[in-house]
Amino acid sequence: MTERPQTRRRERRPREGQAPAAQRLSVAAETAAAQVTSLLKLSSYLVSVLDPHEILSSLVPRLVEALPSVQAGILWLDHQGRLRPTATFGLALDRATEHGLMTCQIRSGEGFAGLALQRGEPQFVETPLGYRATADMIGPANDSLFQQISEQLPRRLTAAAVPLRVGAEMIGVIELINLGDRDLVPDWRPLERADIPMFQTFANLAASALKNAQLYAEAQRNERRLKAFDAVVTAIQTATDLPDLVRSVLDVVLELLPASAGALLLLNPVADQLELAAHQRLPNDCAEFLACVRVADAPCAEVVHFGQPMQRPLLEERGEGPLLAAGMAACAYFPLLAGGSVAGVLALFGAPDLTMLSDKDLLMPICNQVGFAIANVRLYADSTSERRKLNTVVTSIAEGVVLCDGLGRLTLANEAALALLGLDSLPFEQPLAEMPDFYRMRDLDGSPVGVEAMPFTRALAGEVFQDYRLVLRGASGDETVMSFSGAPAHTDDGTIEGAVVVFRDITANQKLERAKDEFLAVAAHELRSPLAAVRSYADLLLRREQQRTETDPRDLHGLTILSQQVSHMLRMVDNLLDVSRIDAGQLDLQLQRTNLITLAAQVLDQQRPAAGAHKLVLETDEEAITVACDPLRIRQVLTNLISNAIKYSPAEGAITLRLRHVAGSSPEAAAWALTWPAAVVSVTDEGGGIPPEQQSRLFQRYYRARNSRAEGLGLGLYLSRQFVQMHGGTIWVASVEGVGSTFAFALPLSGEELRDEES
């Protein structure tokens, strides 16, 4: 019988050391279970904490306490792609090295933690040389620091760098270090690669707890911001004036920072200084220090100049000695912004942690709201002051002043206006259409005035006018002549938003003017016959003197002057008679077809003796321009314009008389606001020109320019306008000071005259 192999009998024997190995497995299992239990307890604690600062400060110490395989650790958080240490525990580093570690930052791929961030998975080193090798990957900025850390760590070292993950997002890395010393912890055990999955699971739980705490804290901050903002808005809305506003706002802000003192400084831009408007919990000497300080000397000058907040320790050299003496250590200055300008400064003072407690994200929106509120209060105060000044000015004016809005509705009238109109109160919201009948508006001829001819309507159309005379019901109830002047009121972009009209009672003046006109008409009528006889006899004497063989030059010169002066007086008398005929409606036109070119040449020939050295030039491209007109009156117009040009032009200056035919649709007609075919006659001189403010009054009765040196009654241009308008035409002036003037008039052409021109 064959014996069984010896090996089988050995398999049935118990192996040596089997009991000790089982015992080790049992101990390891118990240790691992204990670690899992500790980590679960720590995870439960972290989930229950809602303060992210507490999690950041307690995570590493509690983890070291819970894990026998970990004696030290570093918590790194990701800030825009760079890792910054947030907490350390258990590292035996000198103070300078520890400070350098807490203030450094590393990029992805740098160092042990940066490698874990870059690869997105846990990293493990089992030897000091492996850990030091990761220090060699540090950039130049941190090279010397991590060399110092490597030199101060023990030679027996095992480390793990575990990413902190929240879903697909990595928020940081936790670095766990076994210092290799059994004497440090009673139940010490080595850090093994097999622990990594457990650490990663815990790191994910810790990261989720930290993220939730951060979100909760952010929600709490947002809630506090909303409540604070609501409190500030309420304080602004309930404030009765600027002092009440700043006091209420400062109370709200200091409720958010109960350990701080504060002040609100308002900027006085005129004096370029900050003035204390309100303060809380400040000693008297500190309040006196801030009572009034020039911006250049203020400790918060940069805040005023640049509009940015500033948080720093108090400094003796910045003039903050009184605040330091009062036991304060830090300050925070926030600009009160109103758009792009600084309305003031919120100043907070307190302990060294004030810079952390004064949340810029919370306070800046509040300060912006306060800045706008201060600017609005100041703007309202300024507008109220300006309104009072305007009301005082308007009330003190002796003439009637009335304002309307863009729709013509009355908005303001002074007492003089109400008295002139015979009203006890202003009829607000009265539409324009009702005004002509309400005020019984008539023109000087007694015809009713339509809405389009009312002073407000003209001003709202953009017209600026003066001495516009209308007849309406006055204070006595009788018909009263009023002289109106008006202009539109424009916004900054040029839009018409209303109008202002000033008026006065000129009934007495009108009666005086009418009496004067009647007297002048009678006087002119009585003077014309004697003057005509004198002129005839003067002309006879002049002709006889000229026919004598032996002529005395002095007699000839005297008779020439006599004839000219009598003719001038006779023209003035004729002008006065024409005015009286026009006013009486007794001047009729004797229309006949007239060649304007022939008429203009005759007038120039008549004016040459009086022109002296002046050059009289006739320009036209037409052979004939025929119009239906009264040649006597058009001759008067031409004579007035040419004689005026001679009077006001320098010696030897050129005077040009131009005639042309203008079609109604031509650019030239559009430039002169002509909408119909016309014959245009212009007289251009080289005189000194007419100021713009005088041009609009040149065609008024008896008006003569202030710089006028020639004699006359101021009726020539007035009559010229009347004659042209009676022909259905228009007359205007264009003048540039120092260059010269052009007086022009246009007479309409009928269809028959146009056919004559074309043929």
C-alpha positions in Angstrom: 0.0 0.0 0.0 1.4 3.3 -1.0 2.0 5.9 1.7 0.3 9.2 1.5 2.5 12.1 0.5 4.2 13.8 3.4 2.9 17.2 2.4 -0.7 16.3 3.0 0.1 15.5 6.6 1.9 18.9 6.9 -1.2 20.7 5.5 -3.3 19.2 8.3 -0.9 20.6 10.9 -1.6 24.1 12.2 0.8 26.8 10.8 3.1 28.5 13.1 2.0 32.1 14.1 -1.5 31.6 12.9 -3.1 33.0 16.1 -0.9 36.2 16.1 -1.9 37.0 12.5 -5.6 36.6 13.1 -5.1 38.8 16.1 -3.5 41.5 14.0 -6.3 41.3 11.4 -8.8 41.7 14.2 -7.0 44.7 15.6 -6.8 46.4 12.1 -10.5 45.7 11.5 -11.4 47.2 14.9 -9.2 50.3 14.2 -10.7 50.8 10.7 -14.2 50.5 12.2 -13.2 53.0 14.8 -11.9 55.4 12.2 -15.1 55.0 10.2 -17.2 55.6 13.3 -15.1 58.7 14.2 -15.5 60.1 10.6 -19.2 59.5 10.6 -19.5 61.4 13.9 -17.4 64.2 12.5 -19.5 64.2 9.3 -22.7 64.5 11.4 -21.2 67.4 13.3 -20.1 69.2 10.1 -23.6 68.8 8.6 -25.2 70.4 11.6 -22.9 73.5 11.6 -24.3 76.4 9.6 -21.3 78.8 10.1 -18.7 78.3 7.4 -16.0 79.9 9.6 -16.6 77.4 12.3 -16.2 74.5 9.8 -13.0 76.0 8.4 -11.4 76.5 11.8 -12.5 73.1 13.3 -12.2 70.7 10.4 -8.5 69.9 10.5 -8.2 69.8 14.4 -11.2 67.5 14.7 -10.0 65.3 11.9 -6.6 64.9 13.5 -8.3 64.1 16.8 -10.6 61.5 15.1 -7.8 59.7 13.1 -4.9 57.9 14.8 -3.2 57.7 11.4 -3.1 61.6 11.1 -1.2 63.9 13.3 -1.2 67.1 11.2 -3.1 68.7 8.3 -3.5 71.7 6.0 -6.9 72.8 4.5 -6.5 74.5 1.1 -9.4 76.2 -0.6 -9.6 77.1 -4.3 -9.8 80.9 -5.2 -10.2 81.3 -8.9 -7.7 78.5 -9.8 -5.3 79.1 -7.0 -5.1 77.3 -3.7 -4.8 79.2 -0.5 -4.3 77.7 3.0 -7.3 78.4 5.2 -6.3 76.4 8.3 -3.4 74.3 9.6 -2.9 72.0 12.6 -0.1 69.9 14.1 2.8 71.3 12.0 5.9 72.1 14.1 6.9 75.2 12.1 8.5 78.3 13.4 6.4 81.5 13.5 7.9 83.0 10.3 7.4 79.9 8.3 3.9 79.4 9.5 3.0 83.0 8.6 4.5 82.5 5.2 2.5 79.4 4.7 -0.8 81.0 5.7 -0.2 84.0 3.3 1.0 82.1 0.2 -1.0 80.8 -2.7 -0.1 78.0 -5.2 -1.3 77.2 -8.7 -2.7 74.0 -9.9 0.1 71.4 -10.2 2.4 73.1 -7.7 3.3 71.2 -4.6 1.5 68.2 -3.1 -1.9 69.9 -2.8 -1.6 71.5 -6.2 -0.9 68.1 -7.8 -4.1 66.7 -6.3 -6.1 69.7 -7.6 -4.6 69.3 -11.1 -5.2 65.6 -11.4 -8.5 65.6 -9.6 -7.7 62.5 -7.5 -6.1 61.8 -4.2 -2.3 61.7 -4.0 -0.2 59.6 -1.5 3.5 59.6 -0.6 5.0 57.2 1.8 8.5 58.7 2.3 9.9 62.1 3.3 11.7 62.1 0.0 8.4 61.7 -1.9 6.9 64.7 -0.1 10.1 66.7 -0.6 9.9 65.8 -4.3 6.5 67.6 -4.6 8.2 70.7 -3.1 10.5 70.8 -6.1 7.4 71.5 -8.3 6.8 74.8 -6.5 7.2 78.0 -8.5 9.9 80.5 -7.8 7.7 82.7 -5.7 7.2 80.0 -3.1 10.3 77.9 -3.6 12.2 79.1 -0.5 9.1 78.8 1.7 8.4 75.2 0.9 12.1 74.3 1.2 11.9 75.7 4.8 8.7 73.6 5.4 10.4 70.5 4.1 13.4 71.0 6.3 11.3 71.5 9.4 9.1 68.4 8.9 10.3 65.0 10.4 12.1 62.5 8.1 9.6 59.7 8.8 6.5 61.2 7.0 3.5 59.8 5.2 1.0 62.2 3.6 -2.2 62.1 1.6 -3.8 65.0 -0.4 -7.5 64.5 -0.9 -9.7 66.7 -3.2 -12.8 68.4 -1.7 -15.5 67.7 -4.2 -19.1 68.8 -4.5 -20.4 66.9 -7.4 -18.2 67.8 -10.4 -16.8 70.9 -8.6 -13.6 70.9 -6.7 -13.5 73.6 -4.0 -10.2 72.7 -2.4 -7.8 70.0 -1.1 -7.3 68.7 2.4 -3.7 67.6 3.1 -3.4 64.8 5.8 0.1 64.1 7.3 1.4 61.2 9.5 4.5 62.5 11.2 5.8 58.9 11.8 6.2 59.2 15.6 4.4 56.6 17.7 4.9 58.6 20.8 2.7 61.5 19.6 -0.6 59.6 19.9 -1.3 56.8 22.3 -3.2 54.7 19.7 -1.0 55.7 16.8 -1.2 53.8 13.5 0.4 54.4 10.1 -1.2 56.2 7.3 -1.8 53.6 4.6 -2.9 53.8 0.9 -5.9 51.7 1.8 -7.3 54.6 3.8 -7.6 56.8 0.8 -11.1 55.8 -0.3 -12.4 56.3 3.2 -10.7 59.8 3.3 -12.2 60.7 -0.1 -15.7 59.8 1.0 -15.3 61.9 4.1 -13.7 64.8 2.1 -16.8 64.8 -0.2 -19.1 64.9 2.8 -17.0 67.7 4.4 -17.0 69.7 1.1 -20.8 69.4 0.9 -21.2 70.5 4.5 -18.9 73.5 3.8 -20.7 74.4 0.6 -24.1 74.2 2.3 -22.8 76.4 5.2 -21.5 78.9 2.7 -24.8 79.0 0.9 -26.7 79.4 4.1 -24.3 82.2 5.3 -24.7 83.9 2.0 -28.5 83.7 2.2 -28.3 85.1 5.8 -26.1 87.9 4.5 -28.5 88.7 1.7 -31.4 88.7 4.2 -29.5 91.1 6.4 -28.7 93.3 3.4 -32.4 93.3 2.4 -33.5 94.2 5.9 -30.9 96.9 6.2 -31.7 98.2 2.8 -35.4 98.3 3.7 -34.7 100.0 6.9 -32.6 102.7 5.1 -35.3 103.2 2.5 -37.9 103.6 5.3 -35.7 106.1 7.1 -35.3 108.0 3.8 -39.0 108.0 3.1 -40.0 109.1 6.6 -37.3 111.8 7.0 -38.7 115.3 7.1 -35.5 117.1 6.2 -31.8 116.5 5.6 -30.7 116.5 9.3 -33.4 114.0 10.1 -32.4 111.9 7.1 -28.7 111.6 8.0 -29.5 110.9 11.7 -32.0 108.1 10.8 -29.6 106.5 8.3 -26.7 106.5 10.7 -28.8 104.8 13.3 -29.7 102.0 10.9 -26.1 101.5 9.8 -24.8 101.3 13.4 -27.4 98.8 14.3 -25.6 96.5 11.9 -22.2 97.2 13.6 -23.2 97.5 17.3 -19.5 97.7 18.5 -18.7 100.7 16.2 -18.9 104.5 16.3 -19.8 106.4 13.2 -20.4 109.7 11.6 -21.9 111.1 8.4 -19.9 113.8 6.7 -21.5 115.8 3.9 -19.5 117.4 1.1 -19.8 121.1 0.6 -18.5 121.4 -3.0 -18.4 125.2 -2.9 -16.1 125.4 0.1 -14.4 122.0 -0.8 -14.8 120.7 2.7 -16.5 117.9 4.7 -19.0 118.9 7.3 -20.2 116.7 10.2 -24.0 116.1 9.7 -24.6 113.4 12.3 -22.5 111.2 14.7 -23.1 108.3 17.2 -20.9 107.1 20.0 -18.1 109.5 19.2 -16.4 111.4 22.0 -16.8 115.2 21.9 -13.2 115.8 20.9 -13.5 113.4 18.0 -16.7 115.1 16.9 -15.0 118.4 17.0 -12.1 117.0 15.0 -14.6 116.0 12.2 -16.9 119.0 12.5 -15.5 120.8 9.5 -12.4 119.7 7.6 -11.0 120.6 4.2 -11.1 117.7 1.8 -7.4 117.9 1.1 -6.7 117.6 4.9 -9.4 114.9 5.6 -8.3 111.4 6.5 -10.7 110.1 3.8 -9.6 112.5 1.0 -9.1 109.5 -1.3 -12.6 108.4 -0.8 -13.9 111.8 -1.9 -11.6 112.1 -4.9 -11.9 108.5 -6.2 -15.4 107.4 -4.9 -14.0 104.1 -3.6 -14.3 102.7 0.0 -11.3 102.5 2.2 -10.7 100.2 5.3 -7.5 100.4 7.3 -6.0 100.9 10.8 -6.2 104.4 12.2 -3.1 106.4 11.6 -1.6 109.3 13.6 -0.1 110.8 10.5 -3.5 111.1 8.9 -4.8 113.3 11.7 -6.7 110.5 13.4 -4.9 111.0 16.8 -8.1 111.9 18.7 -9.7 108.7 17.5 -6.7 106.6 18.6 -6.7 108.4 21.9 -10.3 107.4 22.4 -9.4 103.8 22.2 -10.3 103.1 18.6 -8.0 101.1 16.3 -9.5 100.9 12.8 -11.7 102.9 10.4 -13.8 102.3 7.4 -14.8 105.1 5.0 -17.6 104.6 2.4 -18.5 107.2 -0.2 -22.1 108.4 -0.5 -22.5 108.2 -4.2 -25.1 110.0 -6.3 -24.5 108.8 -9.8 -20.9 109.8 -10.6 -20.5 112.4 -7.8 -19.7 112.0 -4.1 -22.3 113.6 -1.8 -20.6 112.7 1.4 -18.8 110.0 3.4 -20.0 107.4 5.9 -17.2 107.1 8.5 -17.1 104.1 10.9 -14.6 103.6 13.8 -14.0 100.7 16.1 -11.8 97.7 17.1 -9.2 96.1 14.8 -11.8 93.6 13.4 -13.9 96.5 12.0 -12.3 95.9 8.6 -13.8 92.4 8.6 -17.2 93.4 10.1 -17.8 96.3 7.7 -19.1 94.3 4.8 -18.6 96.3 1.6 -21.2 94.3 -0.3 -23.7 95.3 2.4 -22.8 98.9 3.0 -22.1 100.2 -0.6 -25.7 99.7 -1.9 -26.9 101.4 1.3 -24.5 104.3 0.8 -25.5 104.7 -2.8 -29.1 104.9 -1.8 -28.3 107.5 0.8 -26.1 109.5 -1.6 -29.0 109.7 -4.1 -31.4 110.7 -1.2 -29.1 113.5 -0.1 -28.7 114.7 -3.6 -32.5 114.7 -4.1 -33.1 116.6 -0.8 -30.5 119.2 -1.8 -32.0 119.4 -5.3 -35.4 119.9 -3.9 -34.2 122.5 -1.5 -32.4 124.4 -4.3 -35.4 124.2 -6.6 -37.7 125.4 -3.8 -35.3 128.3 -3.2 -35.2 129.1 -6.9 -38.9 128.9 -7.1 -39.3 131.4 -4.3 -36.9 133.7 -6.0 -38.7 133.4 -9.3 -42.0 134.0 -7.6 -40.6 137.1 -5.9 -39.3 138.4 -9.2 -42.5 137.7 -11.1 -44.7 139.2 -8.4 -42.6 142.4 -8.2 -42.9 143.0 -12.0 -45.3 145.9 -12.7 -46.4 144.4 -16.0 -48.6 141.3 -16.3 -46.7 138.0 -16.6 -48.4 134.8 -17.5 -46.9 131.3 -18.1 -48.4 128.3 -19.8 -47.4 124.7 -20.3 -46.8 123.0 -23.7 -50.6 122.6 -24.2 -51.3 126.3 -23.6 -52.8 125.8 -20.2 -52.2 128.6 -17.7 -49.8 127.7 -14.9 -48.7 131.0 -13.4 -49.8 134.6 -13.4 -48.7 137.5 -11.2 -51.0 139.9 -9.4 -50.4 142.5 -12.1 -51.7 140.1 -14.7 -54.8 139.3 -12.7 -55.5 143.0 -12.2 -55.0 143.9 -15.9 -57.3 141.1 -16.9 -59.9 141.8 -14.2 -59.7 138.4 -12.7 -59.8 137.3 -9.0 -58.0 134.0 -9.7 -56.2 132.3 -12.6 -58.4 130.0 -14.7 -56.1 127.0 -14.6 -56.4 124.3 -17.2 -58.3 126.6 -19.5 -57.9 125.4 -23.1 -56.5 127.7 -25.8 -59.7 127.5 -27.8 -61.7 129.2 -25.1 -59.4 132.2 -24.5 -60.3 134.4 -27.5 -64.0 134.6 -26.4 -63.2 134.6 -22.7 -61.0 137.7 -23.0 -62.9 139.2 -26.0 -59.8 139.4 -28.0 -59.9 141.7 -31.1 -57.2 143.2 -33.4 -56.8 146.9 -33.7 -59.3 147.0 -36.5 -61.9 145.3 -34.3 -61.9 141.9 -36.0 -62.1 138.9 -33.7 -58.7 137.1 -33.2 -58.5 133.4 -33.9 -56.7 130.9 -31.8 -53.7 130.9 -34.3 -53.1 134.6 -33.7 -53.2 134.5 -29.9 -50.0 135.4 -28.0 -49.6 132.0 -26.4 -50.2 130.2 -29.7 -47.5 132.3 -31.4 -45.0 131.7 -28.6 -45.7 127.9 -28.5 -45.0 127.8 -32.2 -41.5 129.0 -31.4 -42.0 132.7 -32.3 -40.4 135.5 -30.3 -42.4 138.7 -30.6 -42.6 142.2 -29.1 -45.3 144.9 -28.9 -48.0 142.7 -30.4 -51.2 144.8 -29.8 -54.6 143.4 -29.2 -57.9 144.8 -27.8 -59.5 142.8 -25.0 -61.6 143.2 -21.9 -59.7 145.0 -19.2 -60.1 145.5 -15.5 -62.7 148.2 -15.9 -64.8 146.0 -18.2 -64.2 148.3 -21.1 -62.2 147.4 -24.3 -58.5 147.9 -23.5 -55.5 147.9 -25.8 -52.8 145.5 -24.6 -49.2 145.2 -25.9 -47.9 141.6 -25.7 -44.4 140.3 -25.8 -43.8 136.6 -25.7 -41.3 133.8 -26.2 -41.2 130.0 -26.0 -39.7 128.1 -23.0 -37.3 125.4 -24.2 -36.0 122.2 -22.5 -32.3 121.3 -22.6 -32.9 119.3 -25.8 -34.6 122.2 -27.5 -38.2 121.0 -27.1 -40.8 123.7 -26.4 -42.3 122.9 -23.0 -44.3 126.1 -22.5 -44.3 129.8 -23.1 -44.2 133.1 -21.2 -46.1 136.2 -22.2 -45.6 139.7 -20.7 -48.3 142.4 -21.4 -49.2 145.9 -20.3 -52.1 148.3 -20.8 -51.3 150.8 -23.5 -54.8 152.2 -24.0 -53.7 155.7 -23.0 -50.6 155.5 -25.1 -52.7 154.2 -28.1 -54.9 157.3 -27.7 -51.9 159.5 -27.6 -50.4 157.9 -30.6 -53.7 158.2 -32.5 -53.9 161.9 -31.5 -50.3 162.4 -32.6 -51.0 160.7 -35.9 -54.1 162.9 -36.5 -52.1 166.0 -35.6 -49.3 165.0 -37.9 -51.8 164.2 -40.7 -53.4 167.6 -40.3 -50.1 169.4 -40.1 -48.8 167.6 -43.1 -51.9 168.4 -45.1 -51.6 172.1 -44.2 -47.8 172.2 -44.8 -47.8 170.5 -48.2 -49.2 173.3 -50.3 -46.8 176.0 -48.9 -43.9 173.7 -49.2 -44.8 172.8 -52.8 -44.9 176.5 -53.6 -41.5 177.1 -52.0 -40.0 174.2 -53.9 -41.3 175.5 -57.2 -40.0 178.9 -56.6 -36.6 177.5 -55.3 -36.3 175.4 -58.5 -37.1 178.5 -60.6 -34.4 180.6 -58.9 -31.9 177.7 -59.3 -32.6 177.4 -63.0 -32.2 181.2 -63.5 -29.0 181.2 -61.6 -27.7 178.3 -63.7 -28.6 180.2 -66.9 -26.8 183.4 -66.0 -23.5 184.0 -67.8 -21.8 185.3 -64.7 -22.8 182.9 -61.9 -21.8 183.4 -58.3 -20.8 180.0 -57.0 -22.0 180.8 -53.5 -25.5 181.7 -54.7 -25.6 178.6 -56.9 -24.6 176.4 -54.0 -27.1 178.0 -51.6 -30.0 177.7 -54.0 -29.0 174.0 -54.6 -29.1 173.3 -50.9 -32.4 175.2 -50.5 -34.0 173.1 -53.3 -32.7 169.8 -51.9 -33.9 170.6 -48.3 -37.3 171.7 -49.5 -37.6 168.6 -51.5 -36.6 166.5 -48.5 -39.2 168.3 -46.3 -41.8 167.7 -49.0 -41.0 164.0 -49.0 -41.4 163.8 -45.3 -44.7 165.6 -45.5 -45.8 163.2 -48.3 -44.8 160.2 -46.0 -46.9 161.6 -43.2 -49.8 162.0 -45.5 -49.4 158.4 -46.8 -49.3 157.1 -43.3 -52.6 158.9 -42.4 -54.2 157.6 -45.6 -53.1 154.0 -44.8 -54.5 154.3 -41.2 -57.7 155.7 -42.6 -57.9 153.0 -45.3 -58.0 155.7 -48.0 -54.8 154.7 -49.9 -55.8 152.9 -53.1 -53.4 151.3 -55.5 -53.5 152.2 -59.2 -52.4 148.9 -60.7 -50.9 148.7 -64.2 -48.5 146.4 -66.0 -45.0 147.8 -65.4 -41.5 146.8 -66.4 -39.6 146.7 -63.2 -36.2 146.9 -65.0 -37.2 150.2 -66.7 -38.6 151.6 -63.5 -35.4 150.6 -61.5 -33.2 152.3 -64.2 -35.2 155.5 -63.9 -34.9 155.6 -60.1 -31.1 155.1 -60.3 -30.8 158.0 -62.8 -32.8 160.2 -60.4 -30.6 159.3 -57.5 -27.2 159.8 -59.3 -27.0 163.5 -58.5 -27.5 162.8 -54.8 -25.2 159.7 -54.9 -22.0 161.7 -55.2 -19.0 159.4 -55.4 -21.1 156.3 -54.7 -21.3 153.7 -57.5 -24.8 152.8 -58.5 -25.0 149.5 -60.3 -28.0 147.7 -61.9 -27.7 143.9 -62.3 -30.2 141.6 -64.0 -30.2 138.6 -66.3 -33.7 139.4 -67.7 -34.6 141.7 -70.6 -37.9 142.6 -68.9 -39.7 141.7 -65.7 -43.4 142.8 -66.0 -45.6 142.9 -62.9 -49.0 144.3 -62.1 -48.3 147.1 -59.6 -48.7 150.8 -58.8 -45.6 152.2 -60.3 -45.8 155.3 -58.1 -45.7 153.3 -54.9 -43.0 150.8 -56.1 -41.0 153.9 -57.2 -41.3 155.1 -53.6 -40.1 151.8 -52.3 -37.1 151.8 -54.6 -36.3 155.4 -53.8 -36.4 154.8 -50.1 -34.1 151.7 -50.3 -31.5 153.3 -52.6 -31.5 156.6 -50.7 -31.0 154.7 -47.4 -28.1 152.8 -49.0 -26.5 156.1 -50.1 -26.9 157.6 -46.6 -25.3 154.7 -44.7 -22.6 153.6 -47.2 -19.0 154.9 -47.1 -17.9 157.3 -49.8 -17.2 155.6 -53.2 -18.9 152.5 -51.9 -20.9 150.4 -54.4 -24.7 150.1 -54.2 -26.1 147.3 -56.3 -29.7 147.0 -57.4 -30.5 143.4 -58.5 -33.7 142.2 -60.2 -34.5 138.6 -60.9 -37.4 136.2 -61.6 -37.8 133.4 -59.0 -39.9 130.3 -59.5 -41.9 129.2 -56.5 -40.3 125.7 -56.3 -36.7 126.8 -56.6 -34.1 126.6 -53.7 -33.7 130.3 -53.9 -37.4 130.8 -53.2 -37.3 128.3 -50.3 -34.4 130.2 -48.8 -36.6 133.3 -48.8 -39.7 131.4 -47.6 -41.5 132.2 -50.9 -44.1 129.7 -52.1 -45.2 131.5 -55.2 -43.5 132.8 -58.4 -42.2 136.3 -57.8 -40.1 139.2 -59.0 -37.4 139.8 -56.4 -35.7 143.2 -56.1 -32.7 143.7 -53.8 -30.5 146.7 -52.8 -27.1 145.8 -51.4 -24.7 148.3 -49.8 -21.3 148.2 -48.2 -22.1 150.0 -45.0 -21.5 149.1 -41.4 -24.4 146.7 -41.1 -27.3 146.5 -38.7 -27.1 144.7 -35.3 -29.4 141.6 -35.1 -31.5 143.0 -32.2 -32.4 146.0 -34.4 -33.2 144.2 -37.6 -36.7 143.0 -36.4 -37.7 146.6 -35.7 -36.5 148.4 -38.8 -40.0 148.2 -40.5 -41.8 149.7 -37.5 -43.4 153.1 -37.6 -41.1 156.0 -36.5 -38.2 153.6 -35.7 -34.7 154.7 -36.5 -31.6 152.7 -35.7 -29.6 153.9 -32.6 -26.5 154.5 -34.7 -28.4 156.4 -37.4 -26.7 159.7 -38.5 -29.1 160.7 -41.2 -32.2 162.8 -40.9 -35.7 161.5 -41.2 -38.9 160.5 -39.4 -38.4 156.8 -39.5 -41.3 156.2 -41.9 -39.5 155.2 -45.1 -39.1 151.5 -44.4 -42.5 151.4 -42.7 -44.2 152.7 -45.8 -42.1 150.5 -48.0 -43.4 147.4 -46.1 -46.9 148.7 -46.2 -46.8 149.3 -50.0 -45.2 145.9 -50.7 -47.7 144.1 -48.5 -50.6 145.9 -50.2 -49.3 144.4 -53.5 -49.4 140.9 -51.8 -45.6 140.8 -51.5 -43.1 140.6 -48.7 -40.0 142.6 -47.7 -37.0 141.6 -45.6 -33.5 142.5 -44.6 -30.2 140.5 -44.3 -27.3 142.3 -42.7 -23.9 141.5 -41.2 -22.1 144.0 -39.1 -19.0 145.4 -40.7 -19.9 143.9 -44.1 -23.1 145.6 -45.3 -26.8 145.1 -45.7 -29.3 143.9 -48.3 -32.9 145.0 -48.3 -35.1 143.0 -50.7 -38.8 142.7 -51.6 -40.7 140.2 -53.7 -43.8 141.0 -55.8 -46.0 138.0 -56.9 -46.3 137.2 -60.6 -49.6 136.3 -62.1 -50.2 133.6 -64.7 -50.3 136.2 -67.5 -47.1 137.8 -66.4 -45.4 134.4 -66.3 -46.4 133.7 -69.9 -45.0 137.1 -70.8 -41.7 136.2 -69.2 -41.6 132.8 -71.0 -42.3 134.4 -74.3 
